[in-house]
């Protein structure tokens, strides 16, 4: 299966967008299924950093661990799921627009199933991500473009 890919333009600099996207505390603000996100170590996010993300799937809350693979500020990041039946692999890119005053954000998510996850990915998870990602990117845009008090 191919990755699920969505693109959106945001009226913020690549630096602002990158800082927001790679700060796990913001995840529940812009991802509909994210209930909470907790770094598993102190300090700034770096390659190898792990985050426990709790997601609502149906009427259940399911924790999963995500690990950052690569960070290339302010242009791209990669992370993947560690353990569990469904392991997402996410790649994000930020392209500067209008001399760096705006940004084009591309998020690609691929899903790998293990054990029971092999059945869950095509039947439940992939359709949910395909439906949710465009709405998540719209929320991301709204959060980043919201005037600061």
N, C-alpha and C positions, 0 to 999 in steps of 0.2 A: 504493500500500500504506500501511497505517496503522502508526504507531509501535508498538513493543513496549514495554509498560509493566508495571512491577512495583512493589509497595508493601510495606514491612515496617516494623514498629515496633521501636524500639531503646531500651534502657534507658540512655540517655546524653543529655546536654543537646544542643540544636541547635548550640551553639558547638563542643562536642567533636566531634560528627558532621561538621560542616562542615570543621573543621580537618583531620580525618583524610581525608575524601573529596577535598579539593582539594590534598592533598600527594601529588604523583606518586610519591614513593618507596613509598607504601603500596599502590599498584595491584596488584603481584604477590601481596600478602598476601590479597586478597579477590576478585580476578578470576581464574578458573580458566585462561583462555587467555593471560593476561599473563605473560610470562617476565621482562621488565624494563621499567622506565620511567626515562628520563633527561631532566631539564629541559635545554633547549637554551640557557639563559641563567642567570646568577647572580641571586640575590635572590628575594623572595617572588613567588608566582604573582599575575598581574594580567591584565586583558583584553589580549589580544595575546601572552601567554606561549605558547611552544610546547614540547611534550614529545614525545620520540621513544619510542614504545611498541613493544616487540617482542612479537608474539603467536604462539602455537603454533596453527597451523591444519593439522590432520592431522598429518603427520610433518615439516612444515616450520616454520621460524621466519621470520616476515615482519615487518620493521620498518615502521612508519607514523608520520607526524607528526600530532599533534593540537594544535589551537590553542584556547585559552580565549577565548570571545567576550564573556561577561559573568559577573561575580562579584558576588553580592549577599549578603554575609555577614550572618548565618548561615543564610540562607533558600534561596538558589538559585544555580545555576551552569549555564553552557552552554559546550559545546565542540564542535568539528567536526574531521573529518579533512581534511588538506590534501594534495592530490595522491593518486596511486595509483588502482587500479581500484575499490576499495571505500572509500567515505567516510562513516563514521558521523557522525551528528549526535545529540548527547546533551544532554538537559535533566534536571537534578536539582532536586528541591525537598525542603526540610526543614520540617516543620510541628511547632511545639512542642506537646507533650502534658503533662498533669498539671502545669500552671503552670511549664512549661519544664524539668521534671526528666527527661522522656522525649521522644523524637522519632519522627515518622512520616516515613520516607524514601521518596520516589517517584523512580524513574529511568525515563526514556523514551528509547528509542534508535530512530532511524530510519536507514535505510541507502540510500545512493545509489550506483548502479553506473555506471562509466565504462568504455568499451571492453569488455574481457573481463569486467569487473565487472558489466555488465548481465546476463550469464548467471549469474555466480557468486552474486549477491545472492539471487535467489529459490530457486536450487537448493541452495546450500551455506551461505551466510553467514546469511541470515535464520533458517533452521531451527536453526543452531548457536546464534545469539544467543537465540532463543526458549527453547531448552533450558537455556542457560547462565545467563541473567539471574536466574531464581529462586534457583539455587544460589549465584550470586555474592552476592545480597542476604543469603542465609542466612549465608554466610561473613563478610560485612560485619558482621552482627549479632554473630556469635561473636567476631570480632576486637575490636569495640568494647566488648562486655560482659565480655570476659576480665578477671579481676582483675589489677591492676597489682602487681608485686612490691614 
